[in-house]
C-alpha cells in the first residue's frame, strides 16, 4: 500500500493515480465525441475505430481512479 509511516495516504501516489485516471477519462470523452462526428460524416469505419479507442480509454481511466481509491483511501482493517 502507498502509505506514509504514520498511516496517512501518500499524496504523490494519490495525485499520480487520480491525475492519470481523470486524464484518460477526459481523453476518452474527446475521442468519443470525435467518433460521433465521424458517424455524422458517414464514416462508419472512423466511428467504429475511434469508438473502440474511446471505450478502452474510458475503461482504463475508471479503473485507474477506482484502483487508486482502493489502494490508498479505503478503510483498512487493523491487523
C-alpha positions in Angstrom: 0.0 0.0 0.0 1.2 3.5 -0.7 1.0 4.9 2.9 3.4 7.1 4.8 4.9 5.8 8.0 2.1 7.4 10.1 -0.6 5.6 8.1 -1.6 8.7 6.0 -2.0 8.1 2.3 0.9 9.1 0.1 -0.1 12.3 -1.6 2.2 11.7 -4.6 0.5 8.3 -5.2 -2.9 9.9 -5.0 -2.0 12.7 -7.4 -0.5 10.4 -9.9 -3.3 7.8 -9.8 -6.2 10.3 -9.9 -4.4 12.5 -12.4 -3.7 9.7 -14.8 -7.3 8.3 -14.4 -9.0 11.6 -14.9 -6.8 12.5 -17.9 -7.7 9.2 -19.5 -11.4 9.9 -18.9 -11.2 13.3 -20.4 -9.3 11.9 -23.4 -12.0 9.2 -23.8 -14.8 11.8 -23.8 -12.9 13.7 -26.5 -12.3 10.6 -28.6 -16.0 9.5 -28.3 -17.1 13.0 -29.5 -14.7 12.6 -32.5 -16.3 9.1 -33.1 -19.8 10.6 -33.2 -18.6 13.3 -35.5 -17.2 10.7 -37.8 -20.5 8.9 -37.9 -22.2 12.2 -38.8 -19.8 12.5 -41.8 -20.9 9.0 -43.0 -17.6 7.4 -41.9 -18.7 4.2 -40.1 -15.1 2.9 -40.1 -13.9 6.1 -38.4 -16.7 6.0 -35.9 -16.0 2.3 -35.0 -12.2 2.7 -34.7 -12.4 5.8 -32.5 -15.4 4.5 -30.6 -13.4 1.4 -29.6 -10.4 3.5 -28.6 -12.7 5.8 -26.5 -14.4 2.8 -24.8 -11.0 1.3 -23.9 -9.7 4.7 -22.6 -12.8 5.2 -20.6 -12.4 1.8 -19.0 -8.7 2.4 -18.2 -9.5 5.8 -16.7 -12.3 4.4 -14.5 -10.0 1.5 -13.4 -7.2 3.9 -12.6 -9.4 6.1 -10.4 -11.1 3.1 -8.6 -7.7 1.4 -8.2 -6.1 4.5 -6.7 -9.0 4.8 -4.3 -9.0 1.1 -3.5 -5.3 1.0 -2.6 -4.9 4.4 -0.9 -8.1 5.7 0.6 -10.5 2.9 1.6 -10.6 1.9 5.2 -8.2 -0.9 6.1 -9.0 -3.3 8.9 -6.4 -3.3 11.6 -4.1 -6.3 11.5 
